[in-house]
Amino acid sequence: METIYTEKHKLRDAKTELCGGELVEPFERPSRAEYVLDRVRETGLGPVSDPDDFGMGPILAIHDAEFVEFLKTAPARWKVAGFNGEAIPTTWVGRRMSHIRPNHVEGQLGYYALAGETSLTEGTWEAAYASAQVALTGAARIRSGAGAVFSLCRPPGHHATADMYGGYCFFNNAAISAQHFLDHGAKRVAILDIDFHHGNGTQDIFYDRSDVLFISLHGDPLETFPYHLGHAEETGSGAGTGFNLNFPMPPDTPFDVWQAALHKGLARIAEYKPDVLIISLGVDTFETDPISFFKLKSDDFLTMGADVASAGLPTHFIMEGGYDVDEIGVNAVNVLQGFERANAS
């Protein structure tokens, strides 16, 4: 399996994250991708390739142009405004408040942020742009006939909506990939999000559409981030009714329970008959992940990959979360190896 990767992810190197009332070293850090890349090479998974550049068009097919410009300019504007440190929102658009976009960068941070842990830093926009190109290159490989490709995206993307960032995400790589497939002839695309955290951004983008089936397995939003989306009763709206499927699960969920939800999701995908399957690949379901509460073990990720292979579809793996950096490489590559071994048998 080919891996698409760029060193430009390192341009996103925030030094602060708001967590538990403190500013801490971010859980989402450059070493995450490096550990995964090292494991890809150690196991001989396949070639590692640089991304092509598809320009801004595919990004703007998903994301609001003013939001994109904000991401590009906010860190410099933050400094011009006289603030020290990294740009973190301090105010939000609340219920019963005006939704008019402020002019000041501090107000715009709260206007565009869906969470407060993620700082905006120099290099963030460049890294997010490069991450989207990694996803688009993987999609292009699938379109050219590859059975499976791994886009080692960083920063991740599944929390980003069309016009909001947060949860370490700026551009929604899975959504950009899905739209790229649709714009080049696909009729139906399925996105299966197996990250611990609900793919709230992806859900929001496609919630009223039937050409993208979105399925997410995740920690119960009553108990964990992102809190405000991801409930089982959220099934889509308008033309999208029935094309959004959530499987929220409680703390300490073991693999057998998680796998049962996966099998239900795969059954819905089989019924949908998509042209391509996108996997939002988060491995923060691991038992020692520092910001999650499921109990999956490393060998479970091999089984997970084999289960995904049973769908029998062209499959685009896009890296999302996973914050036990000592094991992220093993767990992510285990999914890919489990998929390949199942296809080879």
N, C-alpha and C positions, 0 to 999 in steps of 0.2 A: 504494500500500500504506500502510495506517495504521500509525503508530508509537505505542506506548504508553510513556510516560515520566513520571518524577516527579523533582522537585528533591530529594526526601527522600533520594535516594541519597547526597547530600553529607554526610549525618550520619555516614556511615562514612568517616572521614578519619584512619586510623591514621598514626602518624608513624614507626613502627619495624617492620621485618621482619627476621627472622633468616635470613641468607643467607651461605653460605660462611664461617661463623664470625664474622660481623660483624652488627651492627645497622645496616641501611641503610634508605633511603627505600623504602616499599613499591612494588613494581611494579604492584600493583592499587591505583589511586588515582582520585580523583574525575574528573580530567581525561580519563580513558579514555571515560567516557560522554559528556562534553562534546564531545570530538572527533567521536564518532559522531553525536551530535545535530546538530552543525554541518553535517556532511556530508549528513545526511538533509534538512536545510533547504536547503542549497546546491544540491542536485540536484533539489529539488522532488519527492522520492519520494512524498509524500502528507501528509495531515494528521498532526499530533502531538497526542495526547490524554492527559489525566490519567487515572490508573487509578480505578476504582471500588473500594470497600472491601467485601470478601467476608468479613471477620472472621477469627477464628482457626480456624473449623471445617475449612476445606480444608487448612490447615497441619497441624492435628492429625490429619487423615486419613492423613498420611504420617509426621509426626514425633512422637516420644515426648514426652509432656507434661512429664516431669521435665527432659528435655533442653531443651525450649523455655524453661522457667522458669529453668534455669541460664543460658542465653544472655541472658535478660532481666536477671538480677540480678548476674552475675559481675563486671562492671566495678566496680560500687559496692562489692561485698563485698571485692574485691581491695584497694580503698583502705581500707576499714574494718579489714582485716587488717594494715594498716600498710605495705603495699608501695608503692614509688614506681614511676613509669613505667607502661607498658602491660602488661596481663596476658598473659604467654606461659607455656605449660606447661614445667615442668622435670622432670617425672616421668611415666611411663606405666605402664599395665597391661601387663606383659611376659608372655612365655610362662612357664607354671608358677607364676604369681602369682595372688593372690586377685582376683576380679572384683567384690568388694563395693565399692559406691560410697562414697568417703570423705565425711566431713562438711565438711572444710576446703576452701575455695575453691581452694587450690593443688593439692590432691589431685584435686578435681573437674575442674580444667583438663586434667590428664593422663588422667583417666577418659573425658572426652568428646572429646579432641583426637585426630585421626588423623595430624597432622603438627604441627611446632613453629614453622613460619614465621609463622603467622597470629596476630597479637595480637588480644585482645578489648578494645574501647575503648568509651567512652561514645558512644552513638549507633549502635552496631553493630546492636543488636536492632531499633531503629526502622527503620534502613535495610533490614535483611533482611526485616522484615515488609512494608515498602513494595515491595520488589523482588518478593516473592511476589504481592502484589496486582497489580503490573504484569503478571506472568505470567497470573494468573487473569483479568484483564480481556481480555488477548489471546485466551485460550481462550473466553471468553464471546462475543467478536466472531465467532470461527470458528463457534461454536454457532449464532449468529444469521444465518449465511449468508455471511460474508466468506470469500473464497477463500484469502487469506493475510494474516497480521498479523505485525508485528515488535514483540516485547516487549523493549524496551531495558532489560534487567534489570541492576542493579548494587546490591549485590554479586552475583557469579555464584553458581551453585548446584550444578553437577554432581558435585562432590567430597563434598557433604554426604550422609551416610547418615541413616537414621531417627533416630539418636542420637549422631552424631559430626560435628564440624566440622573444617575444615582446607582447605588449598589455596585460601584466600580465600573459602570457601563456608560458609554457615550454614544456610540453608533450600534444599532442592533444588527449584528453580523448575520444571524440566522434569518432575520426578516429581509435583509438586503439580498442574501443568497436566494431566498424563496422568490422574491419579486424578479430577480434576474432570470431564474428558470421560467417563470410565467411570461416574461417579456421575450423569451426566445423559444416559445412554442409549447411549453408544458401547459396542460389543462388543469391539473390538480397537483398540489404539493402538500405533503404531510410534514409537520415539524413535531418531533417527539423530544420533549425537554426532560432529561433525566438528572439535571442538577438538583441538589437538595432544596434550593430556594425556587419558589414559583417564578416562572418566566412572565412576570406581569407586563413587561414592555411588549413582548411578542403577542400576548393575549390582546392587549389594548389595540395594537396595530391591525390585527386581523379579525377583531371580534364580530364585525358585521359583514364578513365575507365568507363565501362558500368555496372559493378556489384554493384556500389554505385551511387544512385541518390542523388545529393546534391541540396537542395533548401534553399535559404536564403532571409529573409525579413529584411530590414535594412535601416539605414539612407543613403542617397545618398552620395557615396564616393567623389563626387565633393565638398561636404560640410563638411565631418566629417571623422574621423579615421575609417578604416585604409587607406583611400584615394586612394590607388593604385590598388585595385581590388574591384569588386562588381557591375560592370556596367551590364545593362540588356543584352547587346550584347555578354557577355561572356557565352557561352552555352556549352563549352567543346571542346575537340580536339581529333582527331583520333577516336579510338573506343569509346571515351567518348562524342562525339558530340551529343548534345541533352539531355545529362544527368546532366547538370548543369543549374540551373534556378535561376536568381537573380531578386528580386523585390526591387530596390532602391526607397526610398520615401523622400520627401522634409521636411524641418523644419515645425514643428507644425502639422504634420500628426495626425488626430484624429482616434479614434478606428474604425469607420465605413469604412474609406479608408483602414486602415491596415487590417481589417478583410476581406475585398474584396480580397486583395492579398493573405491572408491565404487560402481562399476558392479556389483560383486558384491553389495554391500550393498543396492543398489536392486533388484536381481533378487530378493533374499530378501524385501524389502518387498512387491514385486509378488505374490509367491507367498503371502504372509501375508494380503493384502487387508485392510489396516486401514481404519477409518473416518476416521482423521486421522493426519497425520504431524507429529511435533514434531522440529524441528532444534535441537539444542544447538549454537549458532553460535559457535564460537571461531575467531578468525583468527590465532592464534599459530602456525599452520603457515607463516606468512610467513618469507621467507628471512633477514630481519634481526631477527626477534624475539629479545629478549635472553635468554629462558629456554627456548628450544626449539631443535630442530635439523633441521627440514625445510627444503626449498628452494623453496617456492611463491612465485610472483611475483604482483603485483597483478592482472594480466590473467587469471591462473588462477582468481581468485575469481569473475569473470564467468562463466567456463565452468562452474565448480562450481554456481553458481546455476541455470544452464540445465539441468544434469544433474539437479538436484533437482526442477526443474519437470517433468521427463519422467515422474515418478511419477504425475502427474495427480491429486494428492490435496489436500484442504484442508490447508494447511501453516502451522504456528505456529513462527515463528523466535524463539528465546529466546537472548539474548546471554549468552555465557560469557566465554572468555578472549581474549587479544590484548594484548600488552604493548609493542609498538612504537607508542607513542602518537602519533607523527607520522604514521603510516600506518593506524592502526586504523580511522579513519572511512572512508577510501577503500576499504579491503579489505572491511569489513563491508557497506557499501552496495553495493559491486560484486556481492556475492552476491545481494543483494535485487534489484538492477537486472537482473542476468543471469537471475534467476528470472522477473521480470516481462516482460522482453523475449521470453523463450522462450514464455511463455503468450500473449503478444500476437501472435506470428507464426503 
